[in-house]
């Protein structure tokens, strides 16, 4: 067992797989982090990932174009984010209730739509679509070990890296980022300064919806080439845990996503080698570490002070 474990830990394929597994987690977690920076707690990530996976799969199947399917996922994610923002920012529904309801609605719509369109054709047929191919960075993919791990990935993985850089710059080096972070901490002071609170929350929540939908499209168009009801497989909740584990910092969120990706890639490699190790142990480890991180960071947490608290002008 120890030899198999050591072989898996030292395997280049495990580390390359860890990056691929971490990609949808990173996309969803970055989107959720931005959303929470505006004071909105979006518990509907699981539903948004599922909806994005279905829309991209459905449109790709109908049009034969992966790019059109991806664009459809972006539009669908934006609409889902807009609906979430309307419910929590305009209607002022409790954000926990709104997020859980969003999960039920989006997963239900996706499953119903899929059954209506596909299972009526042939109950025993497994429908698949073409997937995005790997991209090899010219020259760099030939570097031993490093080339296979970092420079032979899906283009959506590279896009996730660019999204992290762009998000960090936007939050920390622009006026909009400063205003967004301020809205999450003290919306009353921002309102007195003339900052449009609903607008900031709408933009952040729509961005989070788009990123979650992209995470879903990565699963259907980049990995499996198909859609099934449990395609998200808890990744929305894991993304939430990664945001907390990362203490709302992009660098630590990247580390958290890669760590979970490594754990899942490791348990897959161990199963392939016949090691009888409960995979639930590895899958549950990030959540346990999230609790540890909360305890350790309780005195220096970067959690937005007004997270999940609806803002009512003049009633603070």
Secondary structure as GFF3:
##gff-version 3
##sequence-region A 1 316
A	DSSP	alpha_helix	2	9	.	.	.	ID=ss1
A	DSSP	alpha_helix	12	37	.	.	.	ID=ss2
A	DSSP	alpha_helix	45	63	.	.	.	ID=ss3
A	DSSP	alpha_helix	66	85	.	.	.	ID=ss4
A	DSSP	pi_helix	86	90	.	.	.	ID=ss5
A	DSSP	alpha_helix	95	114	.	.	.	ID=ss6
A	DSSP	pi_helix	115	119	.	.	.	ID=ss7
A	DSSP	beta_strand	134	136	.	.	.	ID=ss8
A	DSSP	three_ten_helix	140	142	.	.	.	ID=ss9
A	DSSP	alpha_helix	146	150	.	.	.	ID=ss10
A	DSSP	beta_strand	152	154	.	.	.	ID=ss11
A	DSSP	alpha_helix	155	173	.	.	.	ID=ss12
A	DSSP	alpha_helix	175	185	.	.	.	ID=ss13
A	DSSP	alpha_helix	187	192	.	.	.	ID=ss14
A	DSSP	alpha_helix	197	217	.	.	.	ID=ss15
A	DSSP	pi_helix	218	224	.	.	.	ID=ss16
A	DSSP	alpha_helix	235	245	.	.	.	ID=ss17
A	DSSP	alpha_helix	250	272	.	.	.	ID=ss18
A	DSSP	alpha_helix	279	296	.	.	.	ID=ss19
###
